Amino acid sequence: MLEQRIAQVSDTPVICALVNAAYRGETSRAGWTTEADLLSGVRTSERTIQALIESQDACILLGEEAGGVVAACICLERHAESAEVVHLGMIAVSPLLQNRGYGKTMILAAEKLAKAQWEAKLAEMMVISLREELIEFYQRLGYQPTGETVPFPHQPDMWQAQVENMQLNILQKVL
């Protein structure tokens, strides 16, 4: 069973390592959520994670296995333009612990937290358009494509795209 708790600043290094291991590099290939063929570099930094944890408009929810081992995380951020919308991102499960339902558990817990803490009525996420199996997973959880896309952000100091013209699809779910 996965226990959830809100991350503290002291969790920053563990979260950073988890997110980067789940998304990028060779360790990410052990799981099905890897972006290693699409992007090189890192997904996030400790500075970014600490800023999210310290923000009034964001929080990171951790999922811990027995013994307090952090196995998963998800970031919730209030939408800048609408207080009723929460953006879910940095959804990460340790590559060796994937396919146990932890991702689904974390998303459902984040939705519940967003409704209780911020009275959110809509959850939104952005997914790389080339990640069809991930989009299908989110659709099974009730997230639907809006038809909107945004260009994939360029941050050469953190990551480098390995393919051309990547976009992010926006998915939404009524809470």
N, C-alpha and C positions, 0 to 999 in steps of 0.2 A: 504494500500500500504506500501511496505517496502522500506525505504530509506537506501542506503549503504554509508558507509564512512570507511576510514582506521582508525584502532585503534591507540590510543595514549597510552603511558605508564600509564596515569591516569585511563585508562579503564581496567587495569589488574585485579583488584578484581572482577569486574562484569563479565569479560570473564571467569575467573576461576570458578566462581559460576555457570554460565550458562553451561559450558562444563561438569562439574562434575554432575550437576543436570540432564542433558540430557542423560548421559551415565550410571551412577552408582547410587546405592542406591534406596531407596523406591520412592523418587520423580520421578525417571526416569521411573517407571512403568506406570505413567500416559500417556506416549507417546509410540510409536511403535519402537523407536530406542534404547531401553534399552539394556544394557549388564549385568544387575544385576544378572541374572542367570548364567552368564559365568565368571564374575569377581567381586570381592569385592574390597573395597578401593576406591581410587580416580583415575580419568583419567589423570589429569594434576595438576600442581602446579603454583602458582603465579610466582615463579622464572623462570620456563620454559616459561611461557607466556611472561613475561617481556623480556627475552632473544630473543624470536622470534620477538617481536615488535621492539627491538633495532637493529636487524640484518639487514645488507645491502641486504641479500639474502632471506628475508622472510617478510611477512606482514600478518596481520590479518584483514579481511574485516568484518565489523559489519553490521547487518541489524537491523534498528530501526523502530519501529512502531511510529505513531503520538505521539508527546509528548516526543520523545527521549528515549523511553523504548527499551533497547536492547533485541531483540527477537531471534536473530540468529547470528552465526559467522562461518567463514571458514578461515583456515590458508593456505597460499600459500608459498611454499618454492622452490627456484630454486634447481634443481637437482645437486648434488655435482659433477657428472661425465659428465653432458651434459647441457649446457646453454639453449638449446632449449626445455628442459623438465621441467615442473613445477609439484611439488607434492602437491596435495590437501589433507588436513587432518583437524582434529578437526572440522568436519562439525557438527554443533550443532544447534538445534532449541529447545527453551524452551518446555518442555513436554506438557504444557497446551496449547501451540500455534501450535502444529503439525497438519498436515493434512490441511494446508491452502496454500500450495505451496511455503512456505518460503524456504525449503531446495533446491528445484529446482531453485528458484530465486537466491539464494546465489551461487549455483554452476555455473549457467550461468554467473552471474556477475563476479565471480572469473576467469572463463575462458577468458572473455572479458578483464579483468584487466591484466591477465598474457600475453595475446597477445600484448596489448598496452604498458605495462610497460617493459616487458622483451623479447618481440618478441618470446614467447614460441610457439612451433609448436605441442607439445604433452603434454597432461595432464595425470597424473598418480595418482592412489590412492591405498591404501592397506586396505583390508576389511577382517575381521575375517571370515574364510571359513564357519563357522557354521551359519552365518547371511544370509541365502539364500534370505529372503525377501528384505534385504538391497541391496544385489548384484543385484537382479532383478530390483530394483528401479534404480540403477546406470546404468544398461544395457538399460533401457528405455530412459535414457539420452545420450546414445551413447557410454558408457564405455564398453569395451570388456575384458574378461579375457585373459591374456597373456599365461596362463598355468604355469606361474611361481608362486611359493609359497616361503615364508620365515617363519621360526619358529616364533611363537608369543614371543615377548620379555619378559624376566623375570625382574621385578623391584619390589621385595618384600617389599621395603620401601614405595611403592605407591599402588600397587595392588597385589592381590593373585588370581590365576586362580582357578575356581571352577570346571573345567572340564579338562581332560587330552588331551595332544597332539593337542592343538589349533595351527592353522597356519593362516597366512595372505595371501590371494589371491591378486595378483597384477592385477589391471584393468587399461586400457589405452584408451584414446580417442585422435584422431587427431583433432587439433584445426583449 
